[in-house]
Amino acid sequence: MASLAPSLHLPCNSRTGFLGKTQGIRPRVIPAGRVGFVRTVVECKESRIGKKPIEVPSNVTLTLEEQFVKAKGPLGELSLSYPGEVKVVKEESGKLRLFKTAETKRANQMHGLFRTLTDNIIVGVSKGFDKKLQLVGVGYRAAVEGNDLVMNLGFSHPVRMAIPEGLKVKVEENTRIIVSGYDKSAIGQFAATIKKWRPPEPYKGKGIRYADEVVRRKEGKAGKKK
């Protein structure tokens, strides 16, 4: 039995003009007074990291000028510029606190990020950071020659890398590399460049890895026959 309701089939054709005009249909016009708009207020929560105070050791001298901070300690000197969404304040107790100047998503992100960056420069100039790498493989070894790090990684020639200024590199037992300094970002960048020469492969684990890195191993073809 055929349906009494009229069927309307509208072909999807991007070349046709206005759909109501081509099919002979008059579009329904809704009065402006009947259209409702719902406003939603987005409330940005305060960053749990950003609201923590920063301890300043007695051996660190801070210079605070509006959106600029300079930290000087026994290991070196570092500075940091802040965006407009963040304001840094030094309390009477000597601690640093960061506050948001706007209630936006970006301000919330910058709040936590620059609190961490500020803490890194203070810890860096007072205590310093280090990054440890491990060489795994037969014949893989490293040594420091002058201001260069020389590594034998299975290539036809040894890999020679110049040690950047402000960083120190130490090699223990020919297979453990320790990169240290006061600039955390520079340490991480140089350690990543070292690892890039021989990333650890997943079958035998040969290559350069971080000391605390867990390399996921694959079984290989020999394991499938069992």
MARDREN-991338 format. One record per residue: residue number from 1; residue in one letter; x, y, z of N, C-alpha, C in turn. Coordinates in pm, 1 decimal, m for minus. Each point is the difference from the previous one (the first is absolute). Last residue first. Layout:
N
{NUM; A; {X; Y; Z}; {X; Y; Z}; {X; Y; Z}},
...
***
This chain:
226
{226; K; {5873.6; m2075.2; 1719.1}; {m19.5; m82.3; 118.9}; {m149.0; m24.5; 23.4}},
{225; K; {175.9; 282.4; m351.3}; {6.1; m142.1; m33.1}; {m28.5; m88.0; 120.9}},
{224; K; {32.6; 485.5; 17.0}; {m125.9; m44.9; m57.0}; {m1.2; m148.0; m29.6}},
{223; G; {389.5; 247.2; 163.0}; {m97.7; m30.2; 103.9}; {m131.2; m53.1; m54.3}},
{222; A; {358.2; 150.0; m283.5}; {35.5; m124.8; 65.4}; {m103.3; m39.2; 104.4}},
{221; K; {m28.5; 421.1; m239.3}; {m44.9; m116.7; m76.4}; {30.6; m131.0; 71.3}},
{220; G; {m71.5; 450.2; 301.6}; {77.0; m37.7; m117.5}; {m50.7; m126.4; m66.2}},
{219; E; {m122.4; 295.7; 412.7}; {43.6; m138.8; 8.5}; {85.2; m40.8; m118.8}},
{218; K; {m21.6; 504.9; 218.2}; {m81.8; m85.9; m84.3}; {59.9; m140.2; m1.0}},
{217; R; {16.1; 440.0; 374.5}; {67.3; m95.7; m86.8}; {m101.4; m80.7; m79.3}},
{216; R; {49.4; 507.0; 263.1}; {m90.2; m110.7; m27.7}; {62.6; m92.3; m104.0}},
{215; V; {237.8; 334.5; 365.6}; {m12.2; m28.7; m143.0}; {m89.6; m121.5; m18.5}},
{214; V; {87.1; 398.3; 391.1}; {m38.0; m139.8; m19.0}; {m26.4; m21.7; m149.1}},
{213; E; {305.3; 379.7; 309.1}; {m90.9; m31.7; m109.7}; {m25.6; m149.6; m8.0}},
{212; D; {302.1; 283.2; 290.8}; {m127.8; m42.3; 56.5}; {m101.8; m39.0; m106.8}},
{211; A; {439.6; 148.5; m120.1}; {24.1; m95.4; 107.8}; {m129.8; m53.5; 58.8}},
{210; Y; {18.2; 145.5; m516.2}; {11.5; 69.1; 128.4}; {12.6; m103.9; 110.7}},
{209; R; {179.1; m131.6; m488.8}; {m124.5; 21.1; 73.3}; {26.6; 84.0; 124.5}},
{208; I; {219.9; m206.4; m501.7}; {20.6; 93.9; 110.4}; {m136.0; 26.3; 64.0}},
{207; G; {142.3; m471.8; m264.5}; {m14.5; 142.1; m27.8}; {31.7; 83.8; 122.5}},
{206; K; {m202.0; m532.0; m85.7}; {124.2; 72.9; m25.7}; {m29.0; 146.7; m30.2}},
{205; G; {m307.2; m391.2; 96.3}; {16.9; 111.6; 93.7}; {126.6; 79.4; m21.8}},
{204; K; {m212.9; m386.1; m243.6}; {110.1; m30.2; 92.5}; {25.0; 112.4; 100.2}},
{203; Y; {m385.0; 42.4; m279.7}; {22.4; m144.8; 1.9}; {110.4; m39.7; 97.8}},
{202; P; {m167.7; 464.4; m120.7}; {m87.9; m77.3; 88.4}; {30.3; m149.2; 11.3}},
{201; E; {336.0; 454.1; m54.0}; {m85.7; m79.8; m87.0}; {m74.6; m103.7; 86.2}},
{200; P; {212.4; 513.7; 119.4}; {m3.4; m144.0; 30.1}; {m96.3; m74.6; m91.1}},
{199; P; {264.3; 442.4; m169.6}; {m114.9; m31.3; 86.2}; {m5.7; m150.5; 27.3}},
{198; R; {392.3; 321.7; m168.8}; {m31.9; m142.7; 3.6}; {m118.0; m24.5; 94.9}},
{197; W; {128.4; 445.9; m121.0}; {95.1; m71.3; m84.2}; {m29.9; m150.1; m4.9}},
{196; K; {m239.6; 312.0; 281.9}; {m48.0; m6.1; m137.4}; {95.5; m76.6; m91.7}},
{195; K; {92.3; 112.0; 464.1}; {m81.3; m120.8; m17.8}; {m43.3; m18.5; m144.9}},
{194; I; {235.0; 395.3; 120.9}; {86.4; m118.3; 14.9}; {m78.5; m127.0; m30.6}},
{193; T; {m238.5; 400.4; 13.1}; {83.3; m5.3; m120.5}; {94.2; m119.4; 4.1}},
{192; A; {m265.6; 91.3; 378.1}; {m83.2; m51.8; m108.0}; {78.6; m10.5; m130.9}},
{191; A; {211.1; 197.4; 371.1}; {m18.3; m142.6; 24.4}; {m85.1; m63.2; m109.7}},
{190; F; {56.6; 466.2; m7.6}; {125.1; m66.5; m36.5}; {m11.2; m151.0; 22.0}},
{189; Q; {m370.2; 266.2; 126.7}; {19.6; 7.0; m144.4}; {126.3; m73.2; m42.7}},
{188; G; {m101.4; 43.5; 464.2}; {m91.1; m91.6; m67.5}; {18.7; m1.7; m149.8}},
{187; I; {250.8; 309.7; 252.2}; {40.5; m136.8; 33.6}; {m87.5; m100.0; m73.7}},
{186; A; {m112.5; 452.0; m32.3}; {120.7; m28.1; m78.4}; {50.3; m142.0; 26.5}},
{185; S; {m366.5; 157.5; 254.0}; {m40.0; m16.9; m140.3}; {120.6; m33.1; m87.9}},
{184; K; {68.0; 102.1; 462.1}; {m66.3; m129.2; m18.9}; {m37.2; m24.6; m145.1}},
{183; D; {401.0; 285.7; 233.0}; {m112.7; 26.7; m89.3}; {m66.0; m132.8; m35.9}},
{182; Y; {393.2; 13.4; 269.4}; {m101.8; 76.1; 72.9}; {m121.2; 35.1; m85.5}},
{181; G; {343.6; m452.4; m21.8}; {7.1; 144.4; m19.4}; {m108.0; 68.6; 79.9}},
{180; S; {191.3; m528.9; m216.4}; {m39.9; 83.2; 113.5}; {18.4; 147.6; m33.8}},
{179; V; {2.7; m554.6; m190.8}; {m1.8; 138.9; m45.7}; {m54.6; 85.3; 114.2}},
{178; I; {221.6; m518.2; m72.4}; {m70.6; 89.1; 91.3}; {16.2; 143.0; m51.3}},
{177; I; {55.6; m555.0; m171.3}; {24.0; 141.8; m28.4}; {m86.2; 83.8; 93.4}},
{176; R; {210.0; m535.4; m53.9}; {m95.9; 87.5; 66.6}; {40.0; 146.2; m21.0}},
{175; T; {263.5; m373.4; m163.3}; {m135.1; m21.2; m53.6}; {m104.9; 90.3; 64.7}},
{174; N; {487.6; m37.7; 111.0}; {m5.3; 4.3; m147.0}; {m141.0; m12.3; m58.3}},
{173; E; {126.2; 52.8; 476.1}; {10.7; m138.2; m48.0}; {m21.9; m12.0; m150.9}},
{172; E; {m127.8; 466.0; 142.1}; {38.2; m100.9; 99.4}; {m4.5; m138.9; m62.6}},
{171; V; {18.5; 566.5; m138.6}; {m22.4; m137.4; m46.1}; {53.2; m95.5; 106.0}},
{170; K; {m183.5; 553.6; m58.1}; {87.8; m96.0; 67.4}; {m36.5; m140.2; m47.0}},
{169; V; {m81.0; 568.3; m112.4}; {m27.2; m138.7; m38.0}; {104.8; m88.7; 65.1}},
{168; K; {m238.8; 535.6; 33.9}; {110.6; m89.8; 31.8}; {m41.5; m142.3; m34.0}},
{167; L; {m154.9; 547.6; m145.5}; {m29.8; m139.1; 33.6}; {128.7; m75.9; 29.7}},
{166; G; {m10.8; 462.5; m143.0}; {m86.7; m6.1; 117.3}; {m37.7; m140.4; 42.2}},
{165; E; {129.1; 80.4; m505.2}; {48.3; 80.9; 111.4}; {m101.2; m1.5; 114.1}},
{164; P; {26.1; m422.9; m340.2}; {m40.6; 141.7; 3.9}; {54.6; 71.2; 123.7}},
{163; I; {228.9; m416.7; m265.6}; {m77.6; 23.0; 121.8}; {m36.9; 147.4; 7.1}},
{162; A; {97.2; m313.5; m448.4}; {53.3; 109.0; 82.0}; {m93.2; 22.5; 119.2}},
{161; M; {80.9; m469.4; m281.1}; {m94.1; 108.2; 28.0}; {66.5; 103.7; 90.1}},
{160; R; {96.3; m469.3; m338.5}; {61.1; 104.6; 82.5}; {m97.8; 116.2; 13.4}},
{159; V; {34.0; m561.2; m146.4}; {m83.6; 120.3; 1.0}; {61.5; 99.6; 97.5}},
{158; P; {258.8; m408.6; m296.9}; {m56.2; 44.3; 128.6}; {m80.7; 129.1; m15.7}},
{157; H; {35.6; m358.1; m403.7}; {84.8; 101.2; 61.6}; {m63.3; 40.7; 132.9}},
{156; S; {m204.3; m326.2; m271.2}; {135.2; m15.9; m54.8}; {98.3; 99.5; 61.2}},
{155; F; {m420.4; m159.6; 299.1}; {18.1; 60.4; m132.3}; {143.3; m23.7; m48.0}},
{154; G; {m178.8; m127.1; 437.7}; {m16.5; m97.5; m106.8}; {7.6; 57.8; m139.0}},
{153; L; {65.0; 253.0; 410.1}; {m135.9; m52.1; m0.6}; {m25.4; m97.1; m114.0}},
{152; N; {367.3; 320.8; 314.7}; {5.5; m108.3; m97.6}; {m133.1; m73.4; 5.1}},
{151; M; {153.1; 529.5; 155.0}; {m71.9; m125.8; 21.8}; {23.1; m95.6; m116.0}},
{150; V; {167.5; 498.4; 265.1}; {27.9; m92.5; m110.3}; {m65.7; m133.5; 33.0}},
{149; L; {m11.7; 556.7; 141.8}; {m44.4; m133.0; 40.1}; {14.1; m91.7; m120.4}},
{148; D; {269.7; 483.1; 135.0}; {m82.3; m80.9; m88.8}; {m39.4; m130.5; 67.9}},
{147; N; {319.3; 358.5; 135.7}; {m135.1; 54.0; 8.5}; {m96.6; m75.4; m90.0}},
{146; G; {425.3; m249.6; 157.0}; {m0.8; 145.8; m2.0}; {m140.6; 53.1; 23.5}},
{145; E; {m50.6; m462.4; m55.1}; {131.5; 43.7; m47.6}; {m1.0; 150.9; m14.9}},
{144; V; {m297.7; m441.5; 229.1}; {8.7; 145.3; m14.5}; {142.8; 35.7; m36.9}},
{143; A; {m310.9; m469.3; m88.1}; {109.4; 63.7; 72.2}; {m5.1; 149.4; m26.0}},
{142; A; {m278.7; m528.6; m82.4}; {9.6; 145.5; m11.9}; {116.7; 50.1; 82.6}},
{141; R; {m236.5; m485.5; m256.4}; {70.3; 65.4; 109.8}; {11.4; 149.0; m29.0}},
{140; Y; {m170.6; m523.2; m204.0}; {m46.3; 136.6; 21.7}; {72.6; 59.3; 121.5}},
{139; G; {44.6; m461.2; m157.8}; {90.6; 97.4; m59.2}; {m44.9; 143.8; 16.4}},
{138; V; {m376.3; m340.8; 57.2}; {137.7; m48.2; m6.1}; {87.2; 102.6; m71.3}},
{137; G; {m443.5; 151.2; 273.7}; {39.8; m60.1; m126.7}; {145.6; m40.7; 3.2}},
{136; V; {m295.1; 392.3; 262.5}; {m21.8; m144.2; 3.4}; {33.9; m56.7; m136.9}},
{135; L; {52.0; 473.8; 334.8}; {30.1; m60.3; m129.3}; {m11.5; m150.9; 13.2}},
{134; Q; {m228.9; 436.7; 286.5}; {68.3; m129.1; 3.5}; {19.4; m51.6; m142.2}},
{133; L; {m94.6; 501.1; 303.6}; {m28.2; m86.9; m114.3}; {85.2; m125.6; 9.4}},
{132; K; {m193.1; 456.8; 320.1}; {87.4; m115.9; m17.9}; {m47.2; m83.8; m117.7}},
{131; K; {m21.3; 536.7; 217.5}; {m72.1; m99.1; m79.1}; {96.4; m113.6; m31.0}},
{130; D; {m63.6; 461.3; 367.4}; {79.5; m93.6; m79.5}; {m91.8; m98.7; m70.1}},
{129; F; {25.3; 528.8; 283.0}; {m71.5; m118.6; m46.8}; {98.8; m92.3; m70.8}},
{128; G; {11.9; 437.9; 401.7}; {33.0; m57.5; m129.4}; {m82.4; m123.6; m31.2}},
{127; K; {31.5; 347.8; 388.1}; {39.1; m140.5; 14.1}; {43.9; m62.8; m132.2}},
{126; S; {m104.8; 476.3; 24.9}; {40.9; m31.6; 137.4}; {51.5; m143.4; 15.6}},
{125; V; {m176.9; 193.7; m412.9}; {114.7; 83.3; 38.6}; {49.0; m31.1; 140.3}},
{124; G; {m380.5; m242.5; m169.5}; {115.9; m16.7; m87.5}; {120.7; 79.8; 44.0}},
{123; V; {m428.0; 37.9; 216.4}; {69.5; m124.2; 37.1}; {126.2; m17.1; m83.2}},
{122; I; {m263.6; 363.4; m114.7}; {48.8; 19.3; 137.2}; {75.3; m123.7; 47.9}},
{121; I; {m212.9; m6.6; m422.6}; {117.0; 88.3; m4.9}; {56.9; 22.8; 139.9}},
{120; N; {m392.7; m268.3; m43.3}; {115.9; m63.5; m64.7}; {122.3; 91.4; m1.1}},
{119; D; {m422.0; 157.7; 158.7}; {62.7; m90.6; 96.6}; {124.5; m65.1; m59.5}},
{118; T; {m256.9; 265.0; m284.7}; {62.8; 83.7; 102.2}; {70.9; m85.4; 103.2}},
{117; L; {m253.7; m216.9; m330.7}; {121.0; 57.6; m58.8}; {74.1; 87.9; 101.8}},
{116; T; {m419.1; m181.2; 126.6}; {100.5; m105.4; m12.6}; {130.5; 54.3; m56.4}},
{115; R; {m364.0; 291.2; 19.6}; {39.5; m31.5; 138.0}; {109.1; m107.3; m2.0}},
{114; F; {m198.6; 118.1; m403.2}; {104.6; 93.0; 40.5}; {34.3; m13.3; 147.5}},
{113; L; {m341.6; m285.3; m186.5}; {124.7; m13.5; m75.4}; {109.4; 90.5; 54.4}},
{112; G; {m447.1; 20.3; 176.7}; {73.9; m117.9; 42.5}; {134.9; m13.3; m68.6}},
{111; H; {m273.6; 363.8; m131.2}; {20.0; 7.2; 145.0}; {84.7; m118.1; 48.9}},
{110; M; {m156.7; 34.3; m451.7}; {123.2; 73.8; 25.9}; {32.2; 6.4; 149.0}},
{109; Q; {m408.9; m198.0; m132.2}; {113.2; m80.2; m48.3}; {132.9; 67.9; 30.4}},
{108; N; {m397.6; 230.5; 98.8}; {11.8; m114.8; 89.0}; {117.9; m88.3; m39.6}},
{107; A; {m112.8; 359.4; m276.4}; {57.1; 49.8; 124.9}; {19.6; m113.5; 99.2}},
{106; R; {m219.5; m95.8; m405.6}; {143.6; 22.3; m21.1}; {67.2; 49.8; 128.3}},
{105; K; {m468.7; m48.9; 0.0}; {66.1; m130.7; m5.7}; {150.8; 15.4; m17.5}},
{104; T; {m252.9; 397.1; 247.1}; {m11.2; m66.9; m129.5}; {72.7; m133.7; 5.8}},
{103; E; {m71.9; 440.0; 301.3}; {m67.7; m127.4; 19.5}; {m27.3; m64.4; m135.9}},
{102; A; {406.0; 360.2; 187.1}; {m123.5; m15.6; m77.2}; {m56.9; m138.0; 27.4}},
{101; T; {406.8; 146.3; 193.6}; {m57.0; 133.1; m20.0}; {m129.1; m4.8; m80.2}},
{100; K; {284.8; m355.8; 353.5}; {m57.1; 23.4; m132.4}; {m57.8; 140.3; m6.6}},
{99; F; {426.4; m169.0; 317.6}; {m143.4; 21.9; m5.7}; {m42.6; 20.2; m145.2}},
{98; L; {438.3; m195.7; 341.7}; {m47.1; 40.3; m131.8}; {m151.9; 8.4; 1.8}},
{97; R; {436.3; 31.6; 379.7}; {m131.4; m50.5; m35.7}; {m39.2; 55.2; m136.8}},
{96; L; {461.7; m73.6; 365.3}; {m60.5; 53.5; m122.0}; {m135.1; m64.4; m22.7}},
{95; K; {305.8; 104.4; 476.7}; {m49.8; m95.7; m99.2}; {m58.6; 73.0; m120.3}},
{94; G; {168.8; 209.6; 409.2}; {102.8; m32.4; m97.4}; {m43.5; m98.1; m106.3}},
{93; S; {m255.2; 224.6; 366.7}; {75.3; m117.1; 47.5}; {113.2; m39.4; m93.6}},
{92; E; {m308.5; 346.1; m109.1}; {90.3; 45.4; 105.3}; {84.6; m114.2; 55.8}},
{91; E; {m168.1; m45.6; m508.6}; {m61.4; 25.4; 129.6}; {103.8; 44.6; 101.6}},
{90; K; {m43.4; 36.2; m557.8}; {87.5; m47.5; 106.6}; {m59.4; 40.6; 134.2}},
{89; V; {m212.9; m96.9; m521.4}; {6.5; 86.6; 117.1}; {92.7; m63.8; 102.9}},
{88; V; {m183.6; m21.1; m563.1}; {80.9; m58.1; 106.9}; {17.9; 102.8; 111.3}},
{87; K; {m369.5; m115.3; m429.2}; {69.5; 102.3; 77.3}; {74.1; m67.1; 114.8}},
{86; V; {m260.9; m119.4; m516.9}; {56.4; m42.9; 127.9}; {73.6; 116.5; 65.2}},
{85; E; {m205.6; 16.7; m438.7}; {m101.1; m70.9; 78.6}; {46.7; m37.3; 139.6}},
{84; G; {273.9; 215.2; m348.6}; {m91.4; 92.0; 66.3}; {m104.3; m68.3; 85.9}},
{83; P; {482.0; m237.5; m74.4}; {m103.9; 57.0; m87.0}; {m95.3; 88.4; 79.8}},
{82; Y; {531.8; m76.9; 129.4}; {m133.9; m53.2; 19.9}; {m98.3; 62.7; m99.1}},
{81; S; {566.2; m121.1; 45.4}; {m99.2; 103.6; m27.7}; {m138.4; m63.6; 4.1}},
{80; L; {522.6; m117.3; 213.8}; {m126.0; m47.4; m55.0}; {m94.4; 118.2; m17.4}},
{79; S; {565.5; m176.8; 113.9}; {m107.6; 99.5; 1.4}; {m121.6; m56.7; m70.0}},
{78; L; {517.1; m146.1; 257.4}; {m105.9; m26.0; m95.8}; {m108.4; 106.0; 14.5}},
{77; E; {546.2; m160.5; 163.2}; {m102.9; 103.1; m3.4}; {m99.2; m30.2; m111.4}},
{76; G; {376.5; m303.1; 336.1}; {m16.7; 80.1; m120.7}; {m112.8; 100.0; 13.6}},
{75; L; {183.0; m298.6; 351.2}; {30.2; m75.6; m122.2}; {m13.7; 82.6; m127.3}},
{74; P; {m93.0; 165.4; 457.0}; {139.7; m45.0; m7.2}; {35.8; m72.0; m129.6}},
{73; G; {m404.0; 346.3; m37.4}; {40.9; m89.6; 106.4}; {143.8; m44.4; m15.2}},
{72; K; {m443.8; 340.3; m189.2}; {145.5; m16.7; 1.1}; {39.3; m82.2; 121.4}},
{71; A; {m455.6; 165.4; m330.2}; {47.7; m75.4; 116.2}; {149.8; m23.7; m13.4}},
{70; K; {m431.2; 335.5; m202.3}; {136.7; m49.1; m18.5}; {45.6; m65.4; 129.8}},
{69; V; {m485.8; 176.5; m273.7}; {67.3; m48.0; 120.7}; {137.5; m51.3; m37.9}},
{68; F; {m460.7; 311.6; m197.9}; {133.4; m54.7; m25.2}; {64.5; m36.6; 133.3}},
{67; Q; {m413.2; 263.3; m96.3}; {m19.2; m131.8; m61.1}; {133.1; m69.1; m29.9}},
{66; E; {15.0; 382.2; 345.3}; {m128.3; m18.7; m67.7}; {m13.2; m142.5; m54.1}},
{65; E; {420.7; 34.0; 218.7}; {m38.4; 124.0; m68.0}; {m123.5; m28.5; m84.9}},
{64; L; {364.3; m233.0; 392.3}; {m135.1; m2.4; m52.9}; {m36.0; 136.5; m56.9}},
{63; T; {432.3; m335.0; 172.2}; {m28.3; 135.6; m47.8}; {m133.4; m3.5; m71.5}},
{62; L; {293.7; m329.6; 381.9}; {m104.3; 22.1; m99.8}; {m11.8; 147.6; m33.2}},
{61; T; {371.2; m386.1; 219.3}; {m40.7; 140.5; m4.6}; {m97.5; 20.7; m113.8}},
{60; V; {188.5; m435.1; 327.8}; {m50.4; 45.2; m129.3}; {m46.4; 144.6; 12.6}},
{59; N; {153.5; m291.1; 363.4}; {113.3; 24.5; m89.0}; {m41.2; 44.4; m139.5}},
{58; S; {m312.7; m121.3; 353.9}; {74.3; 119.0; 43.3}; {116.7; 32.6; m92.5}},
{57; P; {m451.2; m252.3; m185.0}; {110.7; m23.0; 93.7}; {75.5; 128.4; 31.6}},
{56; V; {m523.4; m65.7; m136.8}; {120.9; 61.2; m54.3}; {113.1; m21.8; 100.0}},
{55; E; {m516.7; m228.6; m134.2}; {102.6; 28.7; 99.9}; {124.5; 55.3; m69.2}},
{54; I; {m531.7; 14.7; m153.1}; {133.5; m45.3; m39.8}; {100.5; 43.3; 106.4}},
{53; P; {m572.4; m118.3; m7.8}; {109.6; 97.9; 14.3}; {133.8; m61.6; m36.2}},
{52; K; {m488.7; m144.7; m212.8}; {97.9; m36.8; 103.5}; {108.0; 107.6; 10.1}},
{51; K; {m366.5; m10.8; m326.5}; {m28.0; 70.1; 125.3}; {97.8; m35.9; 112.2}},
{50; G; {12.4; m200.5; m451.5}; {27.0; 143.2; m3.7}; {m18.7; 70.5; 133.0}},
{49; I; {m105.7; m466.2; m68.5}; {145.0; 23.4; 2.6}; {28.7; 148.9; 12.1}},
{48; R; {m443.4; m137.9; m39.9}; {51.2; m51.9; 127.5}; {150.6; 21.9; 12.1}},
{47; S; {m350.5; 313.3; m282.7}; {95.3; m108.5; m16.2}; {53.8; m44.3; 136.0}},
{46; E; {m494.4; 211.9; m75.4}; {136.9; 42.6; 23.1}; {93.2; m120.7; m6.9}},
{45; K; {m466.4; 35.6; m281.3}; {50.8; m30.8; 132.5}; {146.0; 43.2; 11.3}},
{44; C; {m404.4; 200.0; m312.9}; {130.0; m65.8; m5.5}; {51.2; m22.7; 141.9}},
{43; E; {m508.1; 61.4; m238.3}; {83.1; 38.9; 114.0}; {129.6; m79.7; m3.9}},
{42; V; {m419.7; 161.8; m346.3}; {107.3; m96.1; 19.8}; {91.8; 50.9; 110.2}},
{41; V; {m536.2; 78.9; m151.8}; {118.6; 63.4; 56.7}; {103.1; m107.7; 29.5}},
{40; T; {m437.3; 54.1; m354.7}; {69.0; m85.7; 96.2}; {127.3; 69.6; 44.6}},
{39; R; {m509.0; 120.9; m245.4}; {138.6; 39.3; 28.8}; {57.2; m93.3; 105.8}},
{38; V; {m412.8; m20.9; m385.5}; {41.4; m39.5; 135.1}; {146.1; 35.4; 17.6}},
{37; F; {m444.7; 161.3; m327.8}; {143.4; m24.7; 8.8}; {34.6; m30.1; 145.7}},
{36; G; {m470.5; m0.6; m353.5}; {65.0; 18.7; 130.2}; {147.3; m35.6; m5.2}},
{35; V; {m446.0; 157.7; m333.9}; {129.1; m67.9; 2.5}; {67.5; 30.2; 133.0}},
{34; R; {m416.0; 194.2; m140.3}; {m18.0; m137.2; 47.9}; {130.3; m77.5; 6.7}},
{33; G; {m44.5; 455.8; m168.8}; {m34.4; m1.3; 141.5}; {m13.4; m139.0; 57.5}},
{32; A; {83.7; 89.1; m468.4}; {118.8; 20.9; 82.7}; {m31.4; m7.4; 147.9}},
{31; P; {m286.2; m280.4; m369.1}; {17.5; 137.3; 48.0}; {117.7; 12.7; 95.8}},
{30; I; {m32.4; m360.6; m399.0}; {m25.8; 7.7; 144.1}; {20.1; 143.3; 44.5}},
{29; V; {m122.6; m263.2; m488.6}; {71.8; 110.0; 62.3}; {m39.8; 8.5; 146.7}},
{28; R; {10.4; m400.1; m406.3}; {m73.0; 57.3; 112.7}; {85.7; 105.8; 66.2}},
{27; P; {10.6; m151.5; m536.8}; {59.5; m23.3; 132.2}; {m78.3; 71.3; 108.1}},
{26; R; {m176.0; m201.0; m475.3}; {19.7; 128.2; 67.8}; {56.1; m26.5; 138.9}},
{25; I; {25.0; m284.6; m483.6}; {m37.7; m2.7; 140.6}; {29.7; 135.7; 61.1}},
{24; G; {101.5; m197.8; m455.0}; {m130.8; 59.9; 13.3}; {m51.4; 1.6; 142.5}},
{23; Q; {437.0; m150.1; m183.0}; {m100.9; m101.5; 19.2}; {m140.7; 58.2; 15.3}},
{22; T; {387.7; 280.2; m62.7}; {5.2; m97.9; m108.5}; {m109.9; m103.3; 13.0}},
{21; K; {49.4; 335.7; 336.3}; {m36.6; 59.7; m127.9}; {m6.0; m103.8; m110.2}},
{20; G; {144.4; m108.9; 439.9}; {m143.0; 30.7; 0.6}; {m46.2; 53.5; m133.5}},
{19; L; {465.9; m88.0; 65.6}; {m78.7; m122.5; m5.7}; {m149.3; 28.5; m7.8}},
{18; F; {395.5; 308.7; m207.8}; {m68.0; m10.8; 127.9}; {m101.8; m113.3; m6.8}},
{17; G; {313.9; m75.4; m377.8}; {m3.0; 123.3; 77.1}; {m64.6; m22.1; 134.6}},
{16; T; {283.5; m385.1; m276.7}; {m127.2; 69.8; m1.8}; {7.3; 122.5; 87.3}},
{15; R; {360.4; m311.8; m41.1}; {m5.9; 96.7; m108.6}; {m132.1; 76.2; m3.2}},
{14; S; {120.8; m363.5; 307.5}; {65.8; 124.2; 37.9}; {m10.2; 106.3; m107.9}},
{13; N; {m322.7; m415.3; 145.0}; {75.7; 44.8; m115.7}; {59.3; 135.6; 32.2}},
{12; C; {m328.4; m415.9; 198.5}; {115.3; 75.7; 48.6}; {87.2; 36.7; m118.9}},
{11; P; {m562.3; m92.7; 30.7}; {132.7; m46.6; m44.3}; {110.1; 90.3; 52.5}},
{10; L; {m493.8; m117.8; 199.1}; {81.8; 114.8; m40.6}; {137.0; m49.6; m41.8}},
{9; H; {m535.0; m181.1; 89.4}; {136.7; m44.7; m26.1}; {80.0; 117.9; m55.0}},
{8; L; {m487.9; m124.6; 271.2}; {80.1; 109.2; m56.6}; {142.6; m48.6; m14.2}},
{7; S; {m547.0; m192.7; 68.7}; {144.7; m20.7; 12.8}; {72.3; 111.8; m71.4}},
{6; P; {m507.9; m36.0; 246.6}; {77.0; 25.4; m123.1}; {148.3; m17.1; 26.3}},
{5; A; {m397.8; m271.2; 255.1}; {85.6; 119.2; 16.9}; {80.4; 21.9; m125.9}},
{4; L; {m281.2; m379.4; 55.1}; {m75.3; 118.0; m36.4}; {83.4; 126.3; 10.3}},
{3; S; {166.2; m519.4; m119.8}; {m13.6; 96.9; 109.1}; {m73.5; 122.8; m49.9}},
{2; A; {m68.1; m505.6; m202.0}; {83.9; 119.8; m11.1}; {m28.9; 95.1; 113.7}},
{1; M; {m31.9; m546.3; m12.8}; {m84.6; 119.6; 0.0}; {87.2; 123.3; 0.0}},
***
